[in-house]
Amino acid sequence: MPEDVKAALYVDPIQTQNPSASCFDDTGRLYIAEIHRWRAGVQDIRKEQRMLHDDVAIKTSADRLKMYEKDQLNRPLSFYTEYEDRIVMVEDTDGDGRADKSSVYADGFNDILDGPGIGVVYHQGSIYYTNIPNLWKLTDINGDGKADEREVLQDGFGVRMSLSGHDMHGAIVGPDGKIYWSVGDRGYTVTTKEGRHYPREMEGGVLRCDPDGSNVEEVYRGLRNPQELAFDKYGNLFTCDNTADAWDEGRLVYIIEGGDTGWNAGHQNLLNFRDQLNLRTPDYSHPGHEPVPLNPWTAEELWNPHGEGRPAFALPAIDIVSWGPSGFVYNYGAVAMPERYKNHFWVCNFGGANGDLEAFSVKEKGAGFALDHHEKFMVGLGNTDVEFGPDGRMYLSCFNNNGWYKQDIGNVYALFDEKALARDSVKRTKELLTSDFSKKEDNELGGLLVQDDMRVRLRAQFELVARDQIDALWMFAAGEFLTAGNVTPEKVQLARLHGIWGLGQLAREDESLLEHLVPLLSDEDAEVRAQAAKVLADSRTEMAGKALQPLLSDESNRVKAFAAIGIGKCGNVSALLTAMPRKGAKAPENPQKTIQDVIIENNDEDVFLRHACVQAMWYLNEKEKILKLVDHDSAALRLAVLLTLRKLEDPRVKYFLGDPEQHIRYEAIRAINDLDLPTAWPDLAKQIEPFALASEGVEMPEGHQDAIIHTRLINANFRVGTEECAQRLITYAAQPKLPQMLRQQALAALEEWPNPTPVDPTVGLHRPLDPAKRIEIAPVVKEHLSKVFENAEGEVFAAATRLAVNYEAEAPADQMLAALKKSDNAVEARVGALKVLARQQPNMLKP
């Protein structure tokens, strides 16, 4: 820990046990979520593998309940209700910096499907609590310190058992006044009150809703185990995502609307459960690492922010940060930390006694971000959450004295710099945060928008919104308060942003207020333009969509990105494609740029800007129009169209299978196989033919990134399942110019043909095929298997012998006998040869 930072105990094990997450209310009371059900009602599939096949197939919470009911002979349902999660409230009533009162705010969270509860945030009199399968709103109506009103705002989270800790977390209030939270890859199958459906049973993500639970929407998907969320002073949202327990590393992720990191729990199935699921997935050796089952997460560098050849559909993380993320917080401004940590984040790494705390900052890079400063702030505490209190001190919850499992003990420590704690700004912030904003005059609230601390500014913003103070918010948004007081340019900028955000909140009830924001789209300050664009985008109005189009020419990629998303969200179809002038017609002077123009000019350089354009095209859903660009000269534009079709799960991504650029062909192959687009499977299956025949001009696969693409081609033929597909696989397996691993995989697919495993071996997802509908391929194998033996060695030879036995196909007896007698041959090869001879030439086995 830095020398100028001190630590003091705030909450002891008598006052809290098994703490997981925390937050402060407007009076300075600390709420702590306790997870008494972790590994005691909320289990880990790694320890319960008898249920593995059922868990992989689960789609809904109801399915999980059925799985438990089915398993009652092993474990009664009463096991799942023995312990309850709860929230305790602790207070420092005498002001000595040490909690002296603890009470239960809410308990009874012990339904069979409940838990663990790892997310709490206080907002306007209520606690929002993330406890699988529900997002709760808990309110103390009568002021007795206990939640007497409980409301489920949304259910459907944590549908699978999965890995423990991959739960629902990170409740936080955004500058737009919405509640945000994260979900790990226990997944979610959510149908909102408005009818939106999110079937993400194998993914983690970030969602948000209005404080009353309406308008639940997915913000980001494809995460493994995001924990806490944190907004910076500009309203940018970040999280840290965990490793897959391979050689990948923890990552800092920018939560941009519509983003997808590319993770699903199928990758985990391949890495951890290949053998248990009886998958034919081969091992591969990644340079510098031990062999693991071939999987997209590591082989295609999905996890690596700087990985070469990583798929374009998945947004990269900002950088490598955190190895076991749990708590996460931003420096709000007036906190008791050394000045050098201004604009920094802190993330807890939970790892028992090896837990630590990292500090870092980011800087803008195009439409995204780059890591700026990064350091290890503290080592040696099993911390689960980090938060700043109204007094400016940093509060760290410690789980079970650094233990991994629940022991019914816990602590909360306060960290602080004594000099910073004595600053006037920190003291003033404490007074403000623990005061009643509803009793402040309008002028005072306006003045608080230029305060040092973001928490104070947000409280003032929300109170002005509650009072419908349109004029005051507009005055600040426009920067008209500059004439009064000694206000720094940074404070001016931040106050303007709060004015914009506040107007955006009010505009949800009165769209006419959006007109106030349109002039800000041409403001000199790029951040003002960006935030005005973002707020207008959320309105989904036709007016906003048209007003945003000029920003596609903005000098800032960040502004362009928000404008592009808004154009799509608001339905401005005219801004999609560049109109070609009719023959003989004069081109218009200074035409407005379109999404198409931005994509071509960007030329794939800024992946976050490309994503924004793809998100715009996804919102517009003009499939027929963008399909006309399949043969466009710009590879960047073709890729963007492909990525849009993928996002729309449109099988016409198959039109790109013949693209001249390999990386575009590979994206099309991934989309068809990984998303399971049935009508495109036959087209994908045909792509194996040039390789099987070693056609002229064809580049044969080299390395693991080519190999995983080829396993998808093999898989396509396996799933289409025609006689022609079987013949392709045998021809492929017989091709000596192909790598041994891939030839063996083709034979393994033929071996599995009659009885497909329910889990797809290329993606690890539950995709059962009906064995009764599989055609008989014995005639094909019998006719063509001899070609494989002409150049068969090692694992290819062994696989071919198994086919010969299974399909009663003839194999060259002399070759079998030679293989059997060769003592240094692999055991599988010799056993295979023995079985063949025993069936077709038993006399050759006589001494």
Beta strands, then each sheet from edge to edge (+ up, - down):
strand 1: 6-11
strand 2: 19-24
strand 3: 30-34
strand 4: 85-91
strand 5: 101-109
strand 6: 117-123
strand 7: 126-131
strand 8: 134-139
strand 9: 149-154
strand 10: 168-173
strand 11: 179-183
strand 12: 188-191
strand 13: 197-200
strand 14: 204-209
strand 15: 217-223
strand 16: 229-231
strand 17: 237-241
strand 18: 251-254
strand 19: 259-260
strand 20: 283-284
strand 21: 292-293
strand 22: 319-320
strand 23: 325-330
strand 24: 345-349
strand 25: 356-365
strand 26: 368-379
strand 27: 383-388
strand 28: 394-399
strand 29: 410-416
sheet 1: 1+ 29- 28+ 27-
sheet 2: 2+ 3- 4+ 5-
sheet 3: 9+ 8- 7+ 6- 10- 11+ 14- 15+ 19+
sheet 4: 12+ 13-
sheet 5: 16+ 17- 18+ 22-
sheet 6: 20+ 21-
sheet 7: 23+ 24- 25+ 26-
end
